Amino acid sequence: MNHFDHCRFAGTTLSTLLILSFFAISLLANPGPTRATTEGLKDEELQPHPFSDLNLRFSNRPLTPPDTLIVQTIPLTGLSVARPFVAPDPQAVIFEDDRRQRAAVLSTDSSGTLTLYLLEDLPLDPKLPTLFECAHHRSCEDDRTPLTGGLGCLAICIKELLELSALNQ
């Protein structure tokens, strides 16, 4: 074996050992789920908190759910939202969980009247002053930022209240 072959053999061996060491260290650092962890995950999966993490879906047209689905209609008189300068103006927002189960719909009409339709029995009436405070604090009436301003701004406030109501049930 000449010097060149010896160096190539040593380099290949060193590379192989380096790869195996890296693999062994990664297995030690991340051993995978243990039985206790798996059981904990199963317990959490068995007791989901409905509507504790809602998604917002925007619509470019006003929406009114069927009467059979509406649990409560809350007119949001006294609240107004800004219209964006550049983006299309959303007309409605649907609040739903990851399984697409809908909790509420916020919609506006041609006159700018806002209505919140609750599709689930969530105790939101006592929290309406909090909604007005949130909308005022976030400046929903003046914020023209697409999606997060205007109707989106108010939707974020309602989302927080719905999630809080769902967790407190």
Secondary structure, 3 states (H helix, E strand, C coil): CCHHHHHHHHHHHHHHHHHHHHHHHHHHHCCCCCHHHHHHHHHHHHCCCCCCCCEEEEECCCCCCCCCCCCEEEECCCCCCCCCCCCCCCCEEEEECCCCCEEEEEEECCCCCEEEEECCCCCCHHHHHHHHHHHHHCCCCCCCCCCCCCHHHHHHHHHHHHHHHHHCC
